[in-house]
Structure formats: C-alpha cells, structure tokens
Amino acid sequence: MLAQRDIKVLEFESAWWHYPEPKDRAIREYLGMSATRYYQALRRLIDDETAACEYPLVIRRLRRMRTERREALARRLDSTVG
C-alpha cells in the first residue's frame, strides 16, 4: 500500500499541467514540499510495483522518459568518444 504522500505525488504528477503556476511553485503550494523532495519521491516511485499497479499510466510515462534520457545521454557520450 502506498503512503498518503506518495499518492498525492502521483496524483499531482498525473495532472500538474492543470495548475496555473509553474510546476515547481505548484509543487510547493499544493504538496507543501520542495521540488527536490518531490523529484526524489518520484524517482523512488518509478520502480515501486505498487505504484505501477495503482497509477500505471503515470509510472509507464515516467519510466519511458527515464529510458529516453538515459539513451540520449549514452548517445552523447558515444559521440564524444569516437
């Protein structure tokens, strides 16, 4: 079972673009935490199978974005080596 804070983080991540403020300000205002803590929680939740079962669309999107960032970094590193 997910903690209440984790549920709030995932619900916010699923709809943050509906908030009128910039994301970092909305995180502080609506969740009462710093952006750093928010992203730390998200990174932990990406690999949490309970989170994946309860919020599959959010977790799949976050996993896809993480994979794309890692692949882009690997391509950049490969291009600088050769």
Backbone as a chain_set.jsonl record, in Angstrom:
{"seq": "MLAQRDIKVLEFESAWWHYPEPKDRAIREYLGMSATRYYQALRRLIDDETAACEYPLVIRRLRRMRTERREALARRLDSTVG", "coords": {"N": [[0.834, -1.182, 0.0], [0.482, 2.219, -0.788], [1.93, 5.137, 0.679], [0.234, 8.04, 1.972], [1.424, 10.441, 1.177], [2.858, 9.608, -1.084], [0.771, 8.918, -2.781], [-0.382, 11.442, -3.168], [1.731, 12.696, -4.514], [1.868, 11.186, -6.883], [-0.703, 11.623, -7.925], [-0.584, 14.378, -8.315], [1.482, 14.468, -10.239], [0.193, 13.261, -12.329], [-1.451, 15.212, -13.297], [-0.303, 17.774, -13.318], [-0.086, 19.859, -15.157], [-2.473, 21.156, -15.202], [-2.479, 23.026, -13.255], [-2.24, 26.491, -12.509], [0.209, 27.716, -11.94], [3.845, 27.755, -12.391], [5.491, 24.552, -12.49], [7.302, 23.942, -10.321], [6.554, 25.826, -8.388], [3.88, 25.132, -8.019], [4.213, 22.601, -6.917], [5.296, 23.233, -4.423], [3.185, 24.797, -3.368], [0.801, 23.184, -3.52], [1.537, 20.665, -2.588], [3.201, 21.118, -0.499], [5.95, 20.68, -0.31], [9.44, 20.708, -1.188], [10.717, 21.086, -4.531], [12.896, 19.432, -4.94], [12.549, 17.345, -3.028], [10.157, 16.338, -4.038], [10.906, 15.341, -6.6], [12.732, 13.419, -5.768], [11.008, 11.65, -4.462], [9.445, 10.866, -6.668], [11.395, 9.538, -8.248], [11.914, 7.335, -6.621], [9.403, 6.136, -6.626], [9.071, 5.355, -9.277], [10.15, 2.817, -9.618], [8.592, 1.304, -7.978], [6.458, -1.32, -7.55], [3.855, -1.389, -6.535], [3.015, 1.227, -6.925], [3.097, 1.199, -9.701], [1.007, -0.531, -10.253], [-1.203, 0.855, -9.21], [-1.123, 3.378, -10.401], [-0.741, 3.14, -13.321], [-0.468, 4.48, -15.859], [0.897, 6.879, -15.291], [3.282, 5.915, -14.15], [4.307, 4.331, -16.255], [4.75, 6.356, -18.16], [6.695, 7.904, -16.821], [8.753, 6.001, -16.583], [9.309, 5.568, -19.293], [10.223, 8.127, -20.02], [12.526, 8.268, -18.428], [14.068, 6.209, -19.545], [14.408, 7.229, -22.151], [15.917, 9.544, -21.573], [18.245, 8.367, -20.53], [19.144, 6.898, -22.775], [19.625, 8.995, -24.571], [21.696, 10.31, -23.271], [23.646, 8.296, -23.354], [24.057, 8.169, -26.127], [25.143, 10.716, -26.575], [27.486, 10.508, -25.089], [28.775, 8.441, -26.473], [29.21, 9.692, -28.916], [31.113, 11.595, -28.278], [33.323, 10.107, -27.649], [34.205, 8.793, -29.944]], "CA": [[0.0, 0.0, 0.0], [1.24, 3.462, -0.896], [1.731, 6.164, 1.702], [-0.603, 9.157, 1.523], [2.279, 11.399, 0.464], [3.152, 9.045, -2.401], [-0.458, 9.049, -3.565], [-0.502, 12.859, -3.552], [2.77, 12.969, -5.511], [1.464, 10.569, -8.151], [-1.879, 12.326, -8.431], [-0.108, 15.664, -8.822], [2.24, 14.221, -11.466], [-0.728, 12.875, -13.394], [-2.246, 16.349, -13.786], [0.317, 19.028, -12.895], [-0.233, 20.924, -16.161], [-3.741, 21.842, -14.971], [-2.269, 24.078, -12.264], [-1.891, 27.738, -13.202], [1.566, 28.155, -11.638], [4.925, 26.878, -12.858], [5.447, 23.277, -11.775], [7.993, 23.977, -9.031], [5.734, 26.608, -7.462], [2.689, 24.326, -7.718], [4.652, 21.545, -6.002], [5.406, 23.842, -3.084], [1.884, 25.275, -2.908], [-0.225, 22.149, -3.381], [2.028, 19.494, -1.87], [3.919, 21.545, 0.693], [7.3, 20.123, -0.281], [10.333, 21.304, -2.169], [10.81, 20.365, -5.802], [13.906, 18.391, -4.757], [11.891, 16.219, -2.343], [9.162, 15.815, -4.97], [11.571, 14.518, -7.609], [13.277, 12.247, -5.08], [9.885, 10.727, -4.273], [9.097, 10.303, -7.984], [12.421, 8.567, -8.649], [11.693, 6.131, -5.831], [8.127, 5.533, -7.026], [9.166, 4.8, -10.631], [10.468, 1.398, -9.524], [7.697, 0.695, -6.99], [5.43, -2.085, -8.27], [2.534, -0.975, -6.059], [2.707, 2.457, -7.657], [2.839, 0.819, -11.093], [-0.338, -1.134, -10.314], [-2.242, 1.828, -8.876], [-1.021, 4.524, -11.321], [0.048, 2.572, -14.422], [-0.147, 5.437, -16.924], [1.917, 7.803, -14.796], [4.547, 5.194, -13.979], [4.834, 3.985, -17.59], [5.266, 7.584, -18.776], [7.938, 8.252, -16.141], [9.773, 5.021, -16.975], [9.68, 5.845, -20.689], [11.035, 9.341, -20.027], [13.828, 7.926, -17.849], [14.784, 5.429, -20.561], [14.787, 8.149, -23.23], [17.024, 10.384, -21.09], [19.454, 7.531, -20.444], [19.605, 6.598, -24.131], [20.166, 10.228, -25.141], [22.996, 10.52, -22.63], [24.572, 7.3, -23.897], [24.398, 8.592, -27.497], [26.045, 11.862, -26.487], [28.786, 10.024, -24.627], [29.37, 7.69, -27.581], [29.647, 10.608, -29.98], [32.309, 12.304, -27.837], [34.437, 9.147, -27.558], [34.679, 8.417, -31.279]], "C": [[0.879, 1.247, 0.0], [0.925, 4.403, 0.259], [0.909, 7.306, 1.113], [0.215, 10.174, 0.728], [2.599, 10.911, -0.945], [1.941, 9.155, -3.322], [-0.619, 10.479, -4.055], [0.512, 13.219, -4.641], [2.35, 12.416, -6.872], [0.236, 11.24, -8.755], [-1.492, 13.691, -8.999], [0.61, 15.464, -10.154], [1.317, 13.867, -12.626], [-1.477, 14.061, -13.98], [-1.619, 17.707, -13.475], [0.102, 20.164, -13.894], [-1.562, 21.665, -16.031], [-3.606, 22.987, -13.966], [-1.784, 25.338, -12.971], [-0.448, 28.194, -12.993], [2.6, 27.281, -12.345], [4.992, 25.644, -11.961], [6.118, 23.353, -10.415], [7.206, 24.757, -7.982], [4.477, 25.835, -7.062], [3.039, 23.187, -6.761], [4.684, 22.084, -4.583], [4.022, 24.191, -2.537], [0.902, 24.14, -2.617], [0.229, 20.928, -2.591], [2.789, 19.86, -0.6], [5.299, 20.93, 0.822], [8.145, 20.829, -1.333], [10.319, 20.468, -3.448], [11.826, 19.23, -5.695], [13.295, 17.155, -4.108], [10.875, 15.541, -3.26], [9.816, 14.88, -5.977], [12.263, 13.306, -6.994], [12.185, 11.2, -4.881], [9.494, 10.079, -5.602], [10.103, 9.255, -8.43], [12.266, 7.251, -7.886], [10.443, 5.397, -6.309], [8.174, 4.89, -8.415], [9.388, 3.287, -10.583], [9.601, 0.654, -8.512], [6.554, -0.013, -7.72], [4.018, -1.764, -7.794], [2.099, 0.287, -6.781], [2.37, 2.138, -9.11], [1.461, 0.195, -11.251], [-1.438, -0.104, -10.111], [-2.264, 3.026, -9.83], [-0.23, 4.1, -12.561], [0.421, 3.577, -15.502], [0.959, 6.388, -16.508], [3.265, 7.097, -14.726], [5.137, 4.793, -15.327], [5.426, 5.205, -18.281], [6.61, 7.958, -18.147], [9.065, 7.286, -16.497], [10.249, 5.261, -18.404], [10.576, 7.076, -20.764], [12.431, 9.068, -19.479], [14.675, 7.165, -18.864], [15.259, 6.331, -21.691], [15.943, 9.049, -22.81], [18.323, 9.596, -21.028], [20.016, 7.212, -21.819], [20.215, 7.831, -24.795], [21.543, 10.524, -24.554], [24.027, 9.552, -23.187], [25.002, 7.676, -25.321], [25.377, 9.767, -27.474], [27.43, 11.427, -26.045], [29.51, 9.244, -25.715], [29.907, 8.615, -28.655], [30.894, 11.387, -29.563], [33.518, 11.4, -27.774], [35.048, 8.911, -28.936], [35.041, 9.558, -32.076]], "O": [[1.889, 1.312, 0.701], [-0.203, 4.453, 0.75], [0.893, 7.509, -0.101], [-0.255, 10.704, -0.279], [2.612, 11.699, -1.891], [2.081, 9.452, -4.508], [-0.952, 10.709, -5.218], [0.194, 13.956, -5.574], [2.464, 13.1, -7.89], [0.153, 11.403, -9.972], [-2.009, 14.11, -10.035], [0.371, 16.214, -11.101], [1.635, 14.147, -13.781], [-2.079, 13.941, -15.047], [-2.34, 18.701, -13.378], [0.11, 21.33, -13.499], [-1.76, 22.692, -16.679], [-4.506, 23.818, -13.839], [-1.006, 25.261, -13.922], [0.068, 28.979, -13.789], [2.276, 26.201, -12.839], [4.591, 25.697, -10.799], [5.553, 22.869, -9.434], [7.198, 24.381, -6.81], [4.058, 25.879, -5.906], [2.241, 22.849, -5.886], [4.16, 21.463, -3.658], [3.723, 23.913, -1.376], [0.244, 24.142, -1.577], [-0.591, 20.232, -1.992], [2.999, 19.015, 0.27], [5.772, 20.684, 1.931], [7.622, 21.465, -2.248], [9.952, 19.293, -3.435], [11.634, 18.174, -6.298], [13.5, 16.039, -4.585], [10.749, 14.317, -3.257], [9.346, 13.762, -6.189], [12.369, 12.266, -7.644], [12.407, 10.009, -5.103], [9.241, 8.875, -5.654], [9.718, 8.199, -8.933], [12.466, 6.177, -8.452], [10.435, 4.169, -6.387], [7.399, 3.977, -8.697], [8.863, 2.559, -11.425], [9.86, -0.514, -8.223], [5.774, 0.627, -8.425], [3.072, -1.858, -8.577], [0.948, 0.405, -7.2], [1.461, 2.738, -9.684], [0.815, 0.378, -12.284], [-2.484, -0.172, -10.756], [-3.318, 3.625, -10.042], [0.841, 4.648, -12.823], [1.538, 3.526, -16.017], [1.864, 6.672, -17.293], [4.274, 7.626, -15.194], [6.347, 4.903, -15.524], [6.477, 5.114, -18.915], [7.556, 8.291, -18.86], [10.205, 7.708, -16.691], [11.442, 5.17, -18.693], [11.573, 7.076, -21.486], [13.416, 9.582, -20.01], [15.863, 7.446, -19.022], [16.399, 6.208, -22.142], [16.854, 9.294, -23.602], [19.377, 10.092, -21.425], [21.231, 7.249, -22.015], [21.214, 7.72, -25.505], [22.45, 10.942, -25.273], [25.161, 9.944, -23.462], [26.169, 7.522, -25.68], [26.326, 9.807, -28.258], [28.435, 11.916, -26.561], [30.726, 9.37, -25.865], [30.955, 8.344, -29.241], [31.665, 11.801, -30.429], [34.646, 11.887, -27.841], [36.269, 8.839, -29.074], [35.458, 9.402, -33.224]]}, "num_chains": 1, "name": "protein.A"}
